[in-house]
Amino acid sequence: MAHRRTSRHRRLWTVPAAAIALAGAVTPTASGAVTASPCTPGATYGPPLPAPAVTSQLIRGGFNFLEGPTWDQRTGTLLLSNMQNPTGPQGVQPSAVLRYTPPATFETFIADSGSNGLAITADGTRVLAATHDNRTVSSYNLTDRGRTTVAAGYLGRAFNSPNDLTTGRDGTTYFTDPDYQRGNRADQQGGRTSVFRVHDGVVSLVDDTLREPNGVVLSPDGKTLYVGATGTNVIMKYTVFPDGSTGNRTTFASMRTPDGATIDCAGNLYWASYDEGLVHVFSPTGAQLGTVSAGRNTTNAAFGGPDGQTLYLTSGVSGGFGLYQTHLNVPGNPY
């Protein structure tokens, strides 16, 4: 339906001008940044939410359209994309990577990044970006901010508009490719919206049957991949095999307009519902554990903070997007 093209990376068409996470064990450094280790295998965690319905707090509003939050463990800062309205004959949406330093400092970290979803690499030296400006997946060096291409296309054809991504400890990156930011550029995917993976420069297809795949996240052990299909209001679940390939697709959960997502060390999923303005929390079995609210039109979520237990959310309306936060009981998973 045509109106579906006005959600998350869709609703940007009418906005006026203006993941992935931390590890379970974290140690603050003298500068306030954190050094993280992977979640402890077999560790036991209690309920992730302090209450069935949690309300987050606004850190700062007034942004055009926020997306893709990811925590930089080395510096103790949060990176996120601030997307603007479409411009030019091709209808491409400019964006920049912002850097938030708690408690209140925001600055432009990468101008003209062309980015949507972001994810810090396992070694902490780069930020991966779903870059709709040139329809690729890119990597930005966190030291000199230089840009390189990670995935340029599939079988010689340009992607639609890479949207969100998640990366594992072995460097395999999974990303979604709906058509929300394709603008007026030619469709080279034959009407398909897909999920792909890339490893060592080789792009492979995960699934080309989902309607507008959106948020994507790996389980803490890297053995399960979750993808939200916004066009059908479901979250799909895939087995990840040792070589990074996937199979055994099943429906994990149903919810309205699943957008971006993150996961904690216990494997609980935190999935943003754009239309509801909520983050739905699911156990690894798919049981609904509660919600986190952040106003209207919630696009994404990521864990961060000194102990890894601060959940950051991006949410807002018509040129008034904000970054929100709340402190939860279980730390976030790395990458």
C-alpha positions as CSV (number, residue, x, y, z in Angstrom):
1,M,0.0,0.0,0.0
2,A,1.3,3.4,-0.9
3,H,0.8,4.9,2.6
4,R,3.3,2.3,3.9
5,R,6.1,4.4,2.3
6,T,5.6,7.0,4.9
7,S,7.0,5.1,7.9
8,R,10.3,5.2,9.7
9,H,12.6,5.7,6.8
10,R,9.3,6.3,5.1
11,R,7.7,9.1,7.0
12,L,10.7,11.2,6.2
13,W,9.0,12.3,3.0
14,T,6.7,14.6,5.0
15,V,9.1,15.7,7.8
16,P,9.8,19.4,7.5
17,A,13.4,20.6,7.4
18,A,15.1,21.5,10.6
19,A,22.8,-1.6,16.3
20,I,23.9,-2.7,18.5
21,A,25.2,-2.2,21.7
22,L,27.4,-2.8,24.6
23,A,28.7,-5.9,26.3
24,G,27.6,-7.5,29.5
25,A,30.7,-6.8,31.5
26,V,32.0,-3.2,31.4
27,T,34.7,-1.4,33.2
28,P,34.8,2.4,33.3
29,T,38.1,4.0,32.3
30,A,39.6,7.2,33.8
31,S,38.1,9.2,30.9
32,G,34.6,7.8,31.6
33,A,34.7,5.6,28.5
34,V,34.2,1.8,29.0
35,T,36.1,-1.3,28.1
36,A,33.7,-4.1,27.3
37,S,34.0,-7.9,27.2
38,P,31.4,-10.2,25.6
39,C,28.4,-11.3,27.5
40,T,29.2,-14.2,29.8
41,P,28.0,-17.5,28.3
42,G,25.6,-19.3,30.6
43,A,25.2,-16.3,32.9
44,T,21.8,-15.9,34.6
45,Y,19.9,-12.6,34.4
46,G,16.7,-11.5,36.1
47,P,13.8,-9.7,34.5
48,P,15.1,-7.0,32.1
49,L,12.5,-4.4,32.8
50,P,11.8,-2.7,36.2
51,A,8.1,-2.6,35.4
52,P,5.9,-4.0,32.6
53,A,5.5,-0.5,31.1
54,V,8.6,1.7,31.3
55,T,8.7,5.4,30.3
56,S,11.9,6.8,28.9
57,Q,13.2,10.4,29.5
58,L,14.0,13.0,26.8
59,I,17.7,13.9,26.6
60,R,17.3,16.4,23.8
61,G,14.7,17.1,21.0
62,G,14.5,19.3,17.9
63,F,16.3,17.0,15.5
64,N,14.9,16.4,12.0
65,F,14.8,12.5,12.0
66,L,17.0,10.4,14.1
67,E,18.1,6.8,13.4
68,G,20.7,4.1,13.9
69,P,22.1,4.7,17.4
70,T,25.2,2.7,18.3
71,W,27.5,3.0,21.4
72,D,31.2,3.7,21.0
73,Q,32.8,1.8,23.9
74,R,36.2,3.4,23.5
75,T,35.0,7.0,23.9
76,G,31.9,6.5,26.0
77,T,29.7,8.2,23.3
78,L,26.7,7.4,21.2
79,L,26.7,7.8,17.4
80,L,23.4,8.3,15.5
81,S,22.2,9.4,12.1
82,N,20.3,12.6,11.6
83,M,18.4,12.3,8.3
84,Q,17.1,15.3,6.3
85,N,14.3,15.7,3.7
86,P,14.8,14.5,0.1
87,T,16.7,16.9,-2.2
88,G,17.6,17.1,-5.9
89,P,16.0,15.4,-8.9
90,Q,16.8,11.9,-7.5
91,G,15.1,12.6,-4.1
92,V,18.1,11.5,-2.0
93,Q,18.0,12.2,1.7
94,P,21.1,13.9,3.2
95,S,22.2,12.8,6.6
96,A,25.1,13.2,9.1
97,V,26.4,11.1,11.9
98,L,26.0,12.9,15.3
99,R,28.0,12.1,18.4
100,Y,26.4,12.4,21.8
101,T,28.6,12.7,24.8
102,P,26.6,12.2,28.1
103,P,25.1,14.1,29.7
104,A,24.3,16.8,27.2
105,T,26.8,17.4,24.4
106,F,25.9,16.9,20.7
107,E,28.2,17.5,17.8
108,T,28.4,16.5,14.1
109,F,30.9,13.7,13.9
110,I,30.7,12.8,10.2
111,A,29.1,15.4,7.9
112,D,27.3,14.1,4.7
113,S,27.6,10.5,5.9
114,G,24.5,9.4,3.8
115,S,23.8,7.0,6.6
116,N,20.8,5.4,8.3
117,G,21.6,2.4,10.5
118,L,25.0,2.2,12.2
119,A,27.0,-0.4,14.0
120,I,30.5,-0.3,15.7
121,T,32.7,-3.1,14.5
122,A,33.9,-5.8,16.9
123,D,37.4,-4.3,17.1
124,G,36.0,-0.9,17.9
125,T,37.9,0.9,15.2
126,R,35.2,1.6,12.6
127,V,31.5,2.3,12.4
128,L,29.6,0.4,9.7
129,A,26.8,2.4,8.0
130,A,23.8,1.5,5.8
131,T,24.4,4.3,3.3
132,H,21.4,5.2,1.1
133,D,23.2,8.2,-0.5
134,N,25.0,5.8,-2.9
135,R,23.0,2.7,-2.1
136,T,25.8,0.8,-0.4
137,V,27.1,-0.4,2.9
138,S,30.0,1.7,4.0
139,S,32.7,1.8,6.8
140,Y,33.9,4.9,8.5
141,N,37.2,4.9,10.3
142,L,36.6,6.3,13.8
143,T,40.0,8.0,13.9
144,D,40.3,9.8,10.6
145,R,36.6,9.4,9.5
146,G,37.7,8.1,6.1
147,R,35.0,6.2,4.1
148,T,35.4,2.8,2.4
149,T,32.8,0.6,0.6
150,V,31.9,-2.7,2.3
151,A,29.1,-3.8,-0.1
152,A,28.5,-2.1,-3.4
153,G,25.7,-4.3,-4.9
154,Y,24.5,-7.8,-5.5
155,L,25.2,-9.7,-8.8
156,G,26.1,-6.5,-10.5
157,R,22.9,-4.7,-9.5
158,A,22.7,-1.7,-7.1
159,F,20.8,-2.2,-3.9
160,N,17.6,-0.3,-3.2
161,S,18.6,1.7,-0.2
162,P,20.4,-0.2,2.6
163,N,18.7,0.6,5.8
164,D,19.9,-1.1,9.0
165,L,22.7,-3.6,9.9
166,T,24.2,-5.8,12.5
167,T,27.7,-7.3,12.7
168,G,29.1,-10.3,14.4
169,R,32.4,-11.1,16.1
170,D,33.7,-12.7,12.9
171,G,33.1,-9.6,10.9
172,T,30.0,-10.9,9.0
173,T,27.6,-8.1,8.6
174,Y,23.9,-8.6,7.9
175,F,21.8,-5.7,6.4
176,T,18.4,-5.0,5.2
177,D,17.5,-3.4,1.8
178,P,14.0,-2.0,1.6
179,D,13.3,0.8,-0.9
180,Y,12.4,3.6,1.5
181,Q,15.4,5.9,0.5
182,R,15.7,4.8,-3.1
183,G,13.9,8.0,-4.1
184,N,13.7,8.5,-7.8
185,R,16.6,6.3,-8.7
186,A,16.1,3.2,-10.9
187,D,14.9,-0.1,-9.3
188,Q,17.7,-2.6,-10.0
189,Q,16.4,-5.3,-7.7
190,G,13.3,-6.1,-9.7
191,G,10.8,-5.0,-7.1
192,R,12.4,-7.2,-4.4
193,T,13.3,-5.9,-0.9
194,S,15.9,-8.2,0.7
195,V,18.2,-9.1,3.5
196,F,21.9,-9.7,2.6
197,R,25.1,-10.6,4.4
198,V,28.6,-9.5,3.5
199,H,31.9,-11.1,4.6
200,D,35.3,-10.2,3.2
201,G,33.7,-8.2,0.5
202,V,31.5,-11.1,-0.7
203,V,27.7,-10.3,-0.7
204,S,25.3,-13.2,-0.3
205,L,21.5,-13.2,-0.2
206,V,19.7,-14.1,3.0
207,D,16.1,-13.6,2.0
208,D,14.4,-11.7,-0.9
209,T,10.8,-12.5,0.0
210,L,10.3,-10.1,2.9
211,R,8.2,-6.9,2.3
212,E,10.3,-4.0,3.4
213,P,12.8,-5.7,5.8
214,N,13.9,-3.1,8.4
215,G,15.6,-3.7,11.8
216,V,18.1,-6.6,12.0
217,V,19.9,-8.0,15.0
218,L,22.1,-11.0,16.0
219,S,21.6,-13.1,19.2
220,P,24.5,-12.8,21.8
221,D,25.9,-16.2,20.7
222,G,25.7,-15.3,17.0
223,K,23.6,-18.3,16.2
224,T,20.3,-16.6,15.5
225,L,19.4,-13.7,13.2
226,Y,16.2,-11.6,13.7
227,V,14.7,-9.4,11.0
228,G,11.7,-7.1,11.2
229,A,9.5,-7.1,8.1
230,T,7.6,-3.8,8.3
231,G,5.4,-4.5,5.3
232,T,3.8,-7.6,7.0
233,N,4.2,-6.6,10.7
234,V,6.2,-9.6,11.7
235,I,9.7,-10.4,13.1
236,M,11.4,-13.3,11.4
237,K,14.0,-15.6,12.9
238,Y,16.8,-17.5,11.1
239,T,19.4,-20.0,12.2
240,V,22.9,-18.8,11.6
241,F,25.3,-21.6,10.6
242,P,29.1,-21.6,11.4
243,D,29.9,-20.2,7.9
244,G,27.5,-17.3,8.4
245,S,24.8,-18.7,6.1
246,T,21.2,-18.8,7.3
247,G,18.2,-21.1,7.2
248,N,15.3,-22.6,9.1
249,R,13.2,-19.4,8.8
250,T,10.3,-19.1,11.3
251,T,8.0,-16.3,12.5
252,F,9.3,-15.1,15.9
253,A,6.6,-12.5,16.8
254,S,4.0,-10.2,15.3
255,M,3.8,-6.5,16.1
256,R,2.9,-3.2,14.4
257,T,5.4,-1.6,12.1
258,P,8.6,-3.2,13.4
259,D,11.5,-0.8,12.9
260,G,15.0,-0.8,14.5
261,A,16.0,-3.2,17.3
262,T,18.7,-4.2,19.8
263,I,19.3,-7.1,22.2
264,D,20.6,-7.7,25.7
265,C,23.0,-10.2,27.1
266,A,20.1,-12.5,28.1
267,G,18.9,-12.6,24.5
268,N,15.9,-10.4,25.1
269,L,14.9,-8.4,22.1
270,Y,13.9,-4.7,22.1
271,W,12.0,-3.9,19.0
272,A,10.8,-0.4,18.1
273,S,7.3,0.0,16.7
274,Y,7.2,3.1,14.7
275,D,3.4,3.6,14.6
276,E,3.0,2.8,18.3
277,G,5.9,4.9,19.7
278,L,6.9,1.9,21.8
279,V,9.8,-0.5,22.1
280,H,8.4,-4.0,22.6
281,V,10.5,-6.4,24.7
282,F,10.5,-10.1,23.9
283,S,12.2,-13.0,25.6
284,P,14.3,-15.4,23.5
285,T,11.2,-17.6,23.2
286,G,9.0,-14.8,21.9
287,A,7.1,-14.1,25.1
288,Q,6.1,-10.5,25.5
289,L,7.8,-9.0,28.6
290,G,6.6,-5.4,28.4
291,T,7.2,-2.1,26.7
292,V,9.4,1.1,26.8
293,S,7.7,4.3,25.6
294,A,9.3,7.3,24.1
295,G,6.5,9.5,22.7
296,R,5.5,8.9,19.1
297,N,7.2,7.3,16.0
298,T,10.0,5.3,17.6
299,T,12.6,4.3,15.1
300,N,15.4,2.5,16.9
301,A,17.1,1.6,20.1
302,A,20.6,0.8,21.4
303,F,22.3,0.0,24.7
304,G,25.1,2.0,26.2
305,G,26.2,3.9,29.2
306,P,28.9,3.2,31.8
307,D,27.3,-0.1,32.9
308,G,25.8,-1.0,29.5
309,Q,22.3,-0.9,30.9
310,T,21.1,2.5,29.5
311,L,18.7,2.0,26.6
312,Y,18.8,4.8,24.2
313,L,15.8,5.4,21.9
314,T,15.2,7.6,18.9
315,S,11.7,8.9,18.5
316,G,9.7,12.0,17.4
317,V,7.5,13.7,14.9
318,S,7.8,16.2,12.0
319,G,11.2,17.8,12.5
320,G,11.0,17.3,16.3
321,F,12.8,14.1,16.8
322,G,14.6,13.4,20.1
323,L,17.0,11.1,21.8
324,Y,15.6,9.4,24.9
325,Q,17.0,7.1,27.6
326,T,16.1,4.8,30.4
327,H,18.0,2.5,32.7
328,L,17.2,-1.2,32.6
329,N,18.2,-4.3,34.5
330,V,20.3,-6.3,32.0
331,P,23.2,-4.9,30.0
332,G,23.2,-4.9,26.2
333,N,25.0,-7.3,23.9
334,P,28.1,-6.1,21.9
335,Y,28.0,-5.2,18.2
